[in-house]
């Protein structure tokens, strides 16, 4: 074990709660996924991180069935009470819905709630498309309801493709009181010269907004493998654009577990981050953004949970 690390993006789940993990396997953005069509409990996550230096984590929503967003947050809160993990929760709210305020109020009852993700990524390629339309960031109803999270001090996890980044920058500019965290370093899916240029231009637009940060996560999504050079290139450029003080890391497990183990992914990430930036990117920024207790970075032998010693 070397540096202490905060995993700012991972999942746990019960298969029965997730409609997308049931029924026949269909084409998805991250490739064949039969290996994760099962429960992924917090106990398995703790086994995956054992010996890696990870000392705290942030759960990110996993698209439970419609109408169950508050139930998802409550379940994760219960798992955290039982085991000590995760340390922060990013839930779901449909900000286009008439009941957005009620869902926010329900989720606010969970003390580990720190933010919301509503996936807005839209692509001309239907395989990559999640949102129903590309311009939700500019929707006045969406913006009004999103603004409600400011009173709770929550951040918003922004998931977009390069072609949507200009609208994402407008959204962040319109809501300066909210912290935005761009998912997966902007989801670079087109590695052609033109595709890379579009991504880089969009990333610069987002970085021009001081309330936008980004996660170095999900970098195997479109390759379906751990590619050291690709990871190093994206991490290097992203840190160059946003600065190390606005970048943080997440494993995206168990999605990335389909093609790599946890230690290999974290080792590759460490190697791609300049040593002088590692403490900020791998831990300190996540502690600040998700308002984690500073003592999680105190020296320790490894991850601890309430399950130890039972």
N, C-alpha and C positions, 0 to 999 in steps of 0.2 A: 504494500500500500504506500502511496506517496501523498499527493495533495488531498485535502478534504474537498469533497464535491457535493453539490446540490444537483439532483436530477430534477430539472424544472419542467419536464414533460414526459409523463408516463401514464399508463392506464392499468386498471384492474377491472375484472368483470366476471359476472355470471352469464354464461351463454344464454340462458333462458330469458334474460332481460334485453337482449340485443337482437332485433329482427334481422339485421344484416348478417348475423352469424348463424342463421338458421336456414333451412331449406337447401336447395341445390347451390353449388358453388357457381358463381357467375363472374364474368370479367370485371376486374376492379383495378383501380389505379396502381395498387402495389403488387399486382400479379396473383398467382395462385395462393390461396390462404387456408387450405384445409387444415394446416398444422395449428391454426389458432381458432378453429371452430370448436371451442371447448371453454371451460372455465379457466380464467387466469387470476387466481387469488393473490392476495397480498403476501401470503406465505411463499409463493413461487417467486414473486418479485424480490423478496428478501433473500431468497436463495441465489437469484441471478446476480444481485449486487454484492454478495458476500466477498470480502477481501478486495474490493475495488476502491475503497475510500469514500464511497457515497454515504453521507451522514444524514441526509434529509431529502424529501421529495415533494413534488407537486403533482397531484392528480389532475388530469384533463378529461373532460366529459367524453362519453363514448357513444352518443346517439341511442339512448334508450327509446322505447316506443313513444310516440306522441302523447303528450299529457302527463308524462312521468318524470319530468325534469327535476322537480322538487324532491321526488322520491329517490332519484339517483343520488342527489347531494346528501340526503339524509342517510342513505345506505353507506356511502363512503365515509361520512362522519362517524357512523357507528363502527366501521372497520378501524378507523383511526383511534377511536376510544378503546377498542378492544386490543389493538396491537401497537399503537404508537405511530403508525404509518398509514397514510401519508401525512405530511405536516401542513399542507395547504390544498385547497380544492378550487378548481375552475369548473363551474357548472355550465348549464345551458339555459338560455332564455331565447324564445322566439320574439325578437323585438318588432316584428311585423304583426304580432298577435294582439288582439284586444285585451288579453289577460296577462300581458307582460308585467304590469305593475304587481299583480297578485303573485305571480311566480317569483319575482324579485323579493317580495316581502316574505314569502315562505322560505326561500333559500337563505335569506338573511338571518334566520334563526339558527343556522349552523355556524359555530364560531370559527371554523377553519375556512370558510368561504373567502376567497380573495379575488375572484374574477369570473368572467363569462366568456365562453366561446360560442359563437354562431358562425358556422362555416359558410363563407360567402364566395368561395372560389368557383368560378365559371370559366369554361373553356369551349372553344369551337369543337374540339374533340370530345364527343359525348362520353367517352370512357373516363375522361378527366373531370367531367362536370359534376358538381355537387349542388350548387345553388340553381334555382329556377331561372334566374336572369342575371346579367352581369353588373347591373347598376344599383344594387341594393344600398351601397354606401351613400348614394345621393338621395335615397328615399326619405321624405320628411317624417313619415311615421316611424321608420326605423331610427332615424336620428333622435327624434323626440324621446322615444322609449329607451334608447341607449343612454341618453343623458341622465336617466334616472339612477344609474349605478354610481354616479359621482358622490351622492350623499352617503353611500356605504364605503367609499374609498376603494372600490373595486376597479381592476383594470379590465381591458377588453383584448382578447386574443384575436388578432386580425389574420384571416387566412385568405390569401388572394394569389392569383397568377399575375405575371408581369403586365399583361394588358389591362389589368384593373388597378394598378398601383397608383395611377394619377387620381382616381376617385378615392382610393384609400388615403392619399395625402390630403385631399380636400376634406375628408371626414375628420381626420386628426386635427386639421387646422380649425374646423368648425367647433370642435369639442376639446379645447386646450386643457380643460380641467381633468380630463380622463387620460390615464396612461394606456398606450397601445403597445402590444407586443406582437410583432409580426411572426407568424408561424413559419417554421422550416426554412428560414433564410430566404423567403420569397418564392419557394417552390420552383426552382430553375428546372424546367422540363425540356426546353429546347436548347440543345447544346451547340447548335449551329452558330456561325458568327453573328447572324442577324438576331437570332433568339437570345444569345448572350448579351448583345448590345441593348436589346429591349429590356431585359432583366436589370442590367446595370443602371440604365437610365431611370427605371422605376424605383430601384433601391435608393438612388440618390434623391429622388423626389420625396420619398418617405423619410429619409434621414434628415432632410431639410426641416422636418417638423420635430422640434426638440422633445415632444412627448411620445415619440415612437422609438421603441427598442426592438430587438429581434432575437429569435431563438436559432441557435445552430443545431438543428434537429431534423430528423426525417430525411437525411441526405441520401439514403439508399432507396427512397420511394420509387423513383422512376428507373433505377438501374437494377433493382432487386438483388443487390449485392453490396458488400462493403468494399468500396473502391477508394483506396488511400489517396490517390492523386486527385480524384474528383472532390473528395472531402476536404483535402488541403487547399485546393483552388477556391472552393466556395467559401470556406472559413476565412481564408486569407483576404479575399476580396470584401467579404462582408465586414470583417473587422476594420479594414481600410476605409470603408464607406461610413460605417456607423461609429467607429471608435470602440475600443475595448470596454468603455464604461457603459455602453448601451447594447452589449451582446451577452447572451447567456446560453447555457447548454441544456439539452434534454435528450434522453435516450430514445423516445418514442417506442419504448417497449410496451407490449410484446410484438408490435408490428415489425420492428427491425430484427426481432428474434427469429423471424422466418429465414433470415440469411446470415446471421452472425450471432456470436455470443456477446454478452454484456462487456466482459473485460476487453475483448478485442476492439469493440466499438469505442470504448472509453480511451484505450491506449492510442488508437488512431487519432482520436480527437485531441488528446493531450499533445501528441507529436505535431499536430497542425497549428497549435496555438503557441505563439512566442512565450517563452518562460516568464517574461516580465508581465504578461497579461493573464496568465492562467488563474491566479487567485481571484481576480475580478470576474472573468468569464465563467469559470467553473463553480464559483460559490458566492462571492460577495454581492454580485449584482442580483442574484436570485433572492438572497436574504433581504435585500433592500426592497425589491419590487413586490415580493409576496409577503412582506412584513413577518418574516420568520424570526423566532427568538435568536438573538446573537449567539447564545450559548451553543447552538447546534454546530458552530465552528470551533468549539473548544476541543483541545486534544482528546482523542479517544482511541480505543483499539479497533473500532469498526462500528458498523451499524448496530444499534440496540433497539430492541422492541420489547413490548410487554409480554411477548411470548417466551422470551428467554428465561430459563430456569424452571419452566413448568414441567 
